[in-house]
């Protein structure tokens, strides 16, 4: 039986989200000041980059769901 588009989406989304969450967890491990040295600016850059990535993701999904909307008077 061939995988449906929905099944493929779920399989890939779960895998990619688990990978993304694991990588974020690894970033959190860098907060250990016994092992690493960092500044507030470093942390701010990391958090800003993550927030921007999530914002871009939201825009991508919003754009793909809004394609069918057309302007009418």
N, C-alpha and C positions, 0 to 999 in steps of 0.2 A: 504494500500500500504506500502510495506517495504521500509525503508530508504536505499538509495544507499550508497556506500562507500564514494562518493564525498559529498553527503549531510551530512553524519555523520562527515566527516572531517571538513567541513565548520562550522557545528554547534558546534563541540567541540573546534576547533581552535578559533572561535570568543569568545566563553565563556572563554576559558583559557587565551587568550590574554587580554580580558577585566579585568580578575582577576589579571593578572600579572601587567598590567598598573596601576590598582588601588593600588596594593601593592607598586609599585615604587613611586606613588604619595604620599602614606603614609610615605615612607622613606624620601621624600622631605620635608614633614611637620616637620621632626626632625631638620631641619636647623634653626628653630626658636630659636635664642639664648636667648630670654626672658624666654623660658620654659625649654631649654636643654643646657647642656654643653658637648662639644665634641672637639676632637683635629683634626688636619689635618690628622694625621695617621689613626684615626677612619674613616674619610671620604674616604681616599685613600683605605682602606681595603674594604669598602662597594662598591666603584666604581670598584675596581679590581675584586671582586667576581661577580658583575653583568656582567662585560666585559667577564670574563671567562665563565660564563653561556651562554652568547650569542655566544661566540666562539664555545663552545661545541655543541650548537644547530645547528650552521652552519655546523660543521663537521658531525653531525648525518645525516642531510639532504643531504649533499654532498655524503656521503658514501652510502646512500640508492639509490641515483640516478646513482651512478657510478658502481653498482654491475654488470651490464651487459657488461661493458668494459672488453675486454680481450686483452692480449698482443699477437701481431703477428709480424712476421718479414717480 
